[in-house]
Amino acid sequence: MLECKAAMVSYTQANRAKRVLQQHGISSAIHRLEHLGPEGCGFVLNANADCGRVSALLSREGIPFRSPQEGRGVR
């Protein structure tokens, strides 16, 4: 099973992203992340799908997100 993680600053964004993915048959879960980088606290959406597909769907809906590892030297 593939898993993709997308980090978001607000719970509202993460919840909206979860609904969008659900409409496309992708299951996901939201987890609070204490340190998301320069923005401070945030949320990570774990989606059971290919990252390219998740990225395309969220971008199409205008939902801002990034990899939770960005800025940490890990990809």
N, C-alpha and C positions, 0 to 999 in steps of 0.2 A: 504494500500500500504506500502510495506517495503522500508526503506531508509537506505543506508549504506554510511558512510563518510570515505574517505581515504585521508590522508594528504601527500603531496609531496613537495619537496623543489623547483623544477623548473617547469615552465609553460610547457616546452617541455615534461616532464614526465607526467604531468597531461593531456596534449592534446593527447599524445600517449595512455594513459590509457582510455581516453574517446573514442578514435577510436576502441580500442580493445573491450570495452564493447558494443559499437554500433554494431560491427560485430556479437555479440551474442544477439542482440535484447534488450539490456539494455540501457535505456535513462539515461543521466547524465548531470550535469552542473558543471562548474568550477567557484570557487569563490576565490578571493585573501584573504589571511589571513595575517594580519600584524605581528603576533607573533606566530610562529610555535614551539617555544621551543628554544633549544640551536642553531639550525640552523639559527635563525632569521626569515625572511619573508618566506612565502610559499604559497601554494595553497591547497584548499580542493575540492575534487571531490565528489559531492553528487550523488549517484547512486540509481536508483529506483529498487533495487533488494536485495536479501538476502546477508548479509555480508559474509557468508561462500562461496557463489558462486563468489562474487566479488573478495574476497581474493584469491580463487583458480585460477581464470582467470588471475589476475594481477601477481601472483607468477609464473604461468606457462610461462608468457611472460617476466619474469625477470624485472618487473617494481617495483622499491623500493617504499614502502608506509608504513604508519602507521596510527593508530587511531589519530585523531586530539586532543583527550583528554589525550594521553599518557604523563606522566610526570606532570600532574596536579592533580593527586589523584582522578580523576573522570573516571569511566568506564561505 
